[in-house]
Amino acid sequence: MPLFRYKALSTSGETLDGQMEAASREEVIARLQDQGHLPVDARRADEAGQGGGLFSGFGRKDMDAAQLRQFTEQLATLLGAGQPLDRALGTLIELPETGDAKKVVERIREAVRGGTPLSTALEQQHGLFSRVYVNLVRAGEAGGGLHASLLRLADYLARSAELRARLINAMIYPALLMVVVGGAVVFLLMFVVPQFQALFDNLEAELPWYTQALMWTSDALRGWWWLGLALVAATLVWLNARLADPAFRLALDERLLASRLIGSLVARLDTARLARTLGTLVDNGVPLLTALNLSRPVLVNSLLGKALETATGEVKTGSGLGYAMARQKCFPRLAVQMIQVGEESGELDTMLLKVADTFDAETGNAINRLMALLVPVLTVLMTIVVAAIILAVLLPIYDLTGSL
């Protein structure tokens, strides 16, 4: 039988890592649940080191983020209207626009019809539903508040999608600007500059050094463009392999956090994700230690993830969450202070959600300021590049015309 590596949480919130021989991933999950543990991850040992590279987020899924959010919202609406779970799932089968998403809902419905709890049915969908999602549903089932849990999940997914969309929208114009101007530069070097080069050769003109450099660049691009593409591809492959190395990723993330330009933005982005995930879990009745372990994967920056892991260990020994996070000296001070206030007032879940709202707003303002600076800088740089190419061609022509 194949060997699987697994991660699970014990009833005390302790993280368990181990190996197990089993016929399938589902069998590993079932055994861990029989032992009273909460499965977090289970995969074949020969796949355990994969992920974390440059292309790790491009895998195809049966249900995308928008469909997942729509499924959650619609299921919460139907349950709130008094529909039984089986009937609500049956109604949702016909709503997805893609066949893969319909099959997912069908599998969930068949599992629920067979007596399987909804949380377990979601867990069986090959990682489509995150551990946070599954455990919020499980907490709702245990407390008899599945409808309320789904409403919180829908709000959580909507706010997470809003933050992601804000980042994407902010980067669209700078990326488009770079592509358009980069394409214009390549067009000039490959098709326009060679026409002037033929003219200069016919006139046997003595060219200044900058024009000679431009002609050399044009010749190199036209003759060795395939080598440039190969170098770009090799760089991407190398970067993908390096990003999959935990030590390299940790060093890179540490430099990003220390950066004056984007360090504060990175910290606030990750803190907003963490606070919203942690606050939603605690508000739904999930124990703090379990919520901390489940929230760890939402942190993109590995240095912050390592700091949270250390803070979780201190919380396990009786330390307050705010104090433990303050000792790591990498989380924003305002977030730490608000968490400490929430612990002292007994309203940690409410304060965590306020932290998320506060840092979402601050992140939006920071992104707007960064884009307000970045777009003019890119525009000026691209204008200088294009102007340099044009002047390198026109100035020799002007000198030749003047000498005639």
DAMO-V133375 format. One record per residue. N is the residue number from 1. PHI is phi in whole degrees, -180 to 180 (NA if undefined). OMEGA is omega as a letter, one per 20 degrees, with the letter a starting at -180 (* if undefined). Layout:
n: (N,N)
phi: (PHI,PHI)
omega: (OMEGA,OMEGA)
This chain:
n: (1,2,3,4,5,6,7,8,9,10,11,12,13,14,15,16,17,18,19,20,21,22,23,24,25,26,27,28,29,30,31,32,33,34,35,36,37,38,39,40,41,42,43,44,45,46,47,48,49,50,51,52,53,54,55,56,57,58,59,60,61,62,63,64,65,66,67,68,69,70,71,72,73,74,75,76,77,78,79,80,81,82,83,84,85,86,87,88,89,90,91,92,93,94,95,96,97,98,99,100,101,102,103,104,105,106,107,108,109,110,111,112,113,114,115,116,117,118,119,120,121,122,123,124,125,126,127,128,129,130,131,132,133,134,135,136,137,138,139,140,141,142,143,144,145,146,147,148,149,150,151,152,153,154,155,156,157,158,159,160,161,162,163,164,165,166,167,168,169,170,171,172,173,174,175,176,177,178,179,180,181,182,183,184,185,186,187,188,189,190,191,192,193,194,195,196,197,198,199,200,201,202,203,204,205,206,207,208,209,210,211,212,213,214,215,216,217,218,219,220,221,222,223,224,225,226,227,228,229,230,231,232,233,234,235,236,237,238,239,240,241,242,243,244,245,246,247,248,249,250,251,252,253,254,255,256,257,258,259,260,261,262,263,264,265,266,267,268,269,270,271,272,273,274,275,276,277,278,279,280,281,282,283,284,285,286,287,288,289,290,291,292,293,294,295,296,297,298,299,300,301,302,303,304,305,306,307,308,309,310,311,312,313,314,315,316,317,318,319,320,321,322,323,324,325,326,327,328,329,330,331,332,333,334,335,336,337,338,339,340,341,342,343,344,345,346,347,348,349,350,351,352,353,354,355,356,357,358,359,360,361,362,363,364,365,366,367,368,369,370,371,372,373,374,375,376,377,378,379,380,381,382,383,384,385,386,387,388,389,390,391,392,393,394,395,396,397,398,399,400,401,402,403,404)
phi: (NA,-68,-98,-116,-100,-138,-128,-149,-113,-79,-64,-89,90,-77,-81,-114,-119,-168,-127,-155,-88,-156,-76,-156,-63,-62,-68,-61,-62,-64,-65,-63,-67,-63,-82,87,-98,-105,-65,-109,-156,-151,-153,-61,-61,-77,-112,-67,-91,-83,100,87,-87,-66,-108,-70,-95,-103,-68,-79,-122,-68,-138,-81,-63,-67,-67,-64,-65,-64,-60,-65,-63,-69,-66,-63,-63,-66,-66,-67,-84,95,-75,-64,-59,-60,-68,-62,-66,-62,-66,-76,-60,-87,-83,-62,-84,-106,-66,-64,-66,-63,-65,-62,-63,-63,-64,-64,-65,-64,-66,-66,-61,-81,99,-80,-61,-59,-60,-68,-63,-67,-67,-84,-92,56,79,-65,-100,-66,-63,-62,-60,-60,-76,-66,-65,-63,-65,-65,-64,-67,-94,72,-125,-61,-61,-65,-64,-68,-64,-65,-63,-61,-65,-61,-66,-65,-70,-64,-66,-65,-65,-64,-65,-63,-66,-63,-63,-66,-93,-63,-66,-59,-66,-63,-62,-67,-66,-65,-69,-61,-65,-66,-64,-62,-62,-62,-70,-90,-124,-93,-58,-58,-64,-73,-62,-63,-64,-64,-65,-65,-86,52,-80,-87,-97,-67,-62,-70,-71,-62,-63,-66,-64,-65,-63,-64,-62,-65,-68,-72,-89,-128,-60,-66,-68,-62,-63,-64,-66,-63,-63,-64,-65,-64,-64,-63,-65,-61,-67,-69,-67,-78,-86,-58,-66,-65,-62,-64,-65,-65,-66,-65,-68,-62,-66,-82,-68,-70,-78,-124,-60,-64,-65,-61,-63,-71,-60,-67,-65,-63,-61,-62,-63,-69,-66,-65,-65,-66,-66,-65,-63,-94,95,-76,-56,-60,-63,-64,-63,-64,-67,-74,-81,-54,-67,-76,-80,-77,-78,-69,-67,-66,-63,-66,-65,-66,-62,-65,-63,-62,-61,-71,-63,-63,-90,111,-77,-74,-64,-61,-65,-63,-71,-64,-67,-78,58,-132,-87,-56,-63,-61,-62,-63,-64,-66,-65,-63,-63,-62,-66,-67,-90,76,-125,-62,-62,-64,-69,-63,-68,-67,-59,-61,-63,-62,-78,-61,-65,-64,-64,-60,-65,-65,-65,-62,-67,-64,-68,-63,-86,-69,-62,-63,-62,-62,-61,-65,-63,-65,-64,-62,-63,-65,-63,-64,-63,-65,-68,-63,-90,-78,-61,-61,-64,-64,-65,-65,-65,-67,-73,-76)
omega: (a,r,r,r,a,r,a,r,r,a,r,r,a,r,r,r,r,r,a,r,a,a,a,r,r,r,r,a,a,r,r,r,r,r,r,a,r,a,r,a,r,a,r,a,a,r,a,a,a,r,r,r,a,a,a,a,a,r,a,r,a,a,a,a,a,r,r,r,r,r,a,a,a,r,r,r,a,r,r,r,r,r,r,a,a,a,r,r,r,r,a,a,a,a,a,a,a,r,a,r,r,r,r,a,r,r,r,a,a,r,r,r,r,r,r,r,a,a,r,r,r,a,a,a,r,r,r,r,a,r,r,a,a,a,r,r,r,r,r,r,a,a,a,a,a,a,r,r,r,r,r,r,r,r,r,a,a,a,r,r,r,r,r,a,r,r,a,a,a,a,a,a,r,r,r,r,a,r,a,a,r,r,r,r,r,r,r,a,a,a,a,a,r,r,r,r,r,r,a,r,a,a,a,a,r,a,r,a,a,r,r,r,r,r,r,r,r,r,a,a,a,a,a,a,a,r,r,r,r,r,r,r,r,r,r,r,r,a,r,r,a,r,r,r,a,a,r,a,r,r,r,a,r,r,r,r,a,a,r,a,a,a,r,r,r,a,a,r,a,r,r,r,a,a,a,r,a,r,r,r,a,r,a,r,r,r,a,a,r,r,r,r,r,a,a,a,a,r,a,a,a,r,r,r,r,r,r,r,r,r,r,r,r,r,r,a,r,a,r,a,a,r,a,r,r,a,a,r,r,r,r,a,a,r,a,a,r,r,r,r,r,r,a,a,a,a,a,a,r,a,r,r,r,r,a,r,a,a,r,r,r,r,r,r,a,r,r,r,a,r,r,r,a,a,r,r,r,a,r,a,a,r,r,a,a,r,r,r,a,a,r,r,a,a,r,r,r,r,r,r,r,a,r,*)
